Amino acid sequence: MSSIGAVTRQIEALEISKKINATGSSSSSLRLVHSKQPSQSNVSKLLTKFAAPHPFPNVKPAHPPSSLRNPTSTSRQASEPPRPKAAPSHSQIDIGSYDGGLEIDEEKRGQAIYGEAAEELALDSSVSRRFPTREWHLFDFDMGRPLGKGKFGRVYMVRTKAEPKYILALKTLYKSEIVQSKVEKQIRREIEIQQNLRHPNILRLYGYFHDTKRIFLMLEFAGQGELYKQLSKVGRFSERRSSRYIDQMADALSYLHGKHVIHRDIKPENLLLGIDGGLKIGDFGWSVHAPGNRRMTLCGTLDYLPPEMVEGKEHTEKVDLWALGVLTYEFLIGNPPFEDRSSVSNTYRRIARVDLKFPAHISLEAKDLIAKLLQYEPQRRLALSSALTHPWILKYRPRSGES
């Protein structure tokens, strides 16, 4: 079974980039009563060799990654030579059955658009100024099983036809529906932001292209699926698992803020899990590149909105610190801290008052971190650098050689 490093070296040969010659290739709140079930079954055995590569082969993270992969057995005697494992051929990797959804949608939805909107949504990574890729088309992929549906289209598991046939998630967006929703600039911004990000806990956007009706995004395939569905299934996570996820989240947010990107919509529904169980931020629909760091737009999900946004005040990147505190609470308890199912107005009031209550089973260290993040005054919220060295994070952070 190939290592992530081996996969990375293979992608360097393929290079989903301009180095490839094209002629050589063929939101409601989460509750304990959720009934949704995980849709990603038996994915790890499909993807260990051929999933999208780790983008940082030569860069070590500032601290050990907080993945939840199973520990490797160390029982083999030193004198016993390792047994070589036969790598599966590319044709043996099952990407599932295509359901014809794109053809069905082609007949039922979407119209060609013209004028300024058409120019705004003529998105093609082969002409990107910073990270140009080869020119991609829909026929460059073998279509696999559906992974889900978004507001503007479907998401499929696909495999590149060019060797060594990497597996990706292909997300479709219908241009006319984007125009009807008046989010052309938001979609373009989301794509432009995500294509420039390189962090192991942020879902990678490898390329994008379009036709007359649709935009296609070539995304890293998150082998273990949606975090939201796993949390829905088990109700709440253990402190160990929660701490490791928050460790990764804090590191990813620190990276984003260093690039003057505010996410503004952190919640379980926007998080995915990679092949090794590592967390991936996977949705940048409300993100903004804000070098000035002051915004007024009300956005995000109600249960995760901080007091300054609820009260219509200016906000900065510190909205993500509040959201990190809400996320920590929801991981440990199973629902957001200020949720009031009887009234949206009551939820607003609880947020504005920071009406924070903890059940008895939460540890003192976890309570301390949450309370320091959920501060009414943005400037008083715990900095990400301090969150990464908080006792609750350090307590569960894997040591060298530990998974």
BELQUI-V365631 format. One record per backbone hydrogen bond with DSSP energy under -1.0 kcal/mol. CO is the residue of the C=O (numbers start at 1). NH is the residue of the N-H. E is the energy in kcal/mol with one decimal. If there is no record, write none. Layout:
co: {CO:CO}
nh: {NH:NH}
e: {E:E}
This chain:
co: {3:4:5:6:7:8:10:11:15:17:21:22:31:43:43:44:47:50:77:89:90:95:100:101:102:103:104:105:115:116:117:121:124:125:125:132:137:138:140:142:145:148:152:153:154:155:155:156:157:158:159:162:166:168:169:170:171:173:174:175:176:177:178:179:183:184:185:186:187:188:189:190:191:193:194:199:201:204:207:208:209:213:214:215:216:217:218:219:221:222:225:226:227:228:229:230:231:234:238:239:240:241:242:243:244:245:246:247:248:249:250:251:252:253:254:256:256:257:260:262:267:268:270:271:272:273:274:278:280:281:284:288:290:295:301:302:306:307:308:309:315:316:317:318:319:320:321:322:323:324:325:326:327:328:329:330:331:340:343:344:345:346:347:348:349:350:354:359:363:364:365:366:367:368:369:370:372:373:377:378:383:384:387:390:391:393:399}
nh: {7:8:9:10:11:12:14:15:17:20:24:25:34:46:47:48:51:167:80:92:93:145:104:105:106:107:108:109:119:120:121:123:127:128:133:18:140:141:161:159:157:155:174:150:172:147:148:170:144:168:142:165:160:158:219:156:217:215:178:179:180:181:183:182:187:188:189:190:191:192:193:194:195:196:197:202:281:220:218:125:216:175:211:173:209:171:206:169:223:225:273:230:231:232:233:234:235:236:242:243:244:245:246:247:248:249:250:251:252:253:254:255:256:257:258:259:261:260:290:288:270:271:282:227:280:224:277:274:272:203:287:262:293:315:304:305:310:311:313:312:295:319:320:322:323:324:325:326:327:328:329:330:331:332:333:334:237:343:347:348:349:350:351:352:353:355:356:362:367:368:369:370:371:372:373:374:382:375:380:381:387:388:390:394:395:397:402}
e: {-2.1:-2.4:-2.2:-1.8:-2.2:-1.8:-2.0:-5.3:-3.4:-1.6:-2.1:-1.1:-1.5:-1.0:-1.6:-1.3:-1.8:-3.0:-1.3:-1.6:-1.2:-2.8:-2.1:-2.7:-2.2:-1.2:-1.4:-3.1:-1.7:-2.3:-1.8:-2.0:-1.6:-1.1:-1.4:-1.3:-1.9:-1.4:-2.5:-2.0:-2.6:-2.5:-2.4:-3.6:-3.0:-3.3:-1.2:-3.2:-2.0:-2.3:-3.2:-2.5:-2.5:-2.6:-3.0:-2.5:-2.7:-2.5:-1.7:-2.5:-2.4:-1.7:-2.1:-1.2:-2.7:-2.4:-2.5:-2.5:-2.2:-2.6:-2.7:-2.4:-2.2:-1.0:-1.4:-1.9:-2.5:-2.7:-3.0:-2.8:-3.3:-2.9:-2.3:-2.3:-1.8:-2.4:-2.7:-2.7:-1.1:-1.7:-2.4:-1.4:-2.6:-2.3:-1.9:-2.0:-2.0:-1.1:-2.6:-2.8:-2.1:-2.0:-2.6:-2.3:-1.8:-2.6:-2.9:-1.8:-2.4:-2.9:-2.1:-1.8:-2.4:-3.0:-1.7:-1.3:-2.5:-1.7:-2.4:-1.9:-1.8:-1.7:-2.8:-1.8:-2.7:-2.0:-1.6:-3.2:-2.9:-2.7:-1.1:-2.4:-1.4:-2.7:-2.0:-1.6:-2.2:-2.4:-3.1:-1.2:-2.8:-1.8:-1.6:-1.6:-2.2:-1.8:-1.7:-2.2:-2.7:-2.2:-2.0:-2.6:-2.5:-1.8:-2.5:-1.8:-3.2:-1.1:-1.4:-2.3:-2.4:-2.6:-2.2:-2.5:-1.9:-2.6:-1.9:-1.2:-2.4:-2.2:-2.0:-2.5:-2.8:-1.9:-1.5:-2.6:-1.8:-1.5:-1.7:-1.3:-2.3:-2.2:-1.4:-2.7:-2.1:-1.0:-2.6}
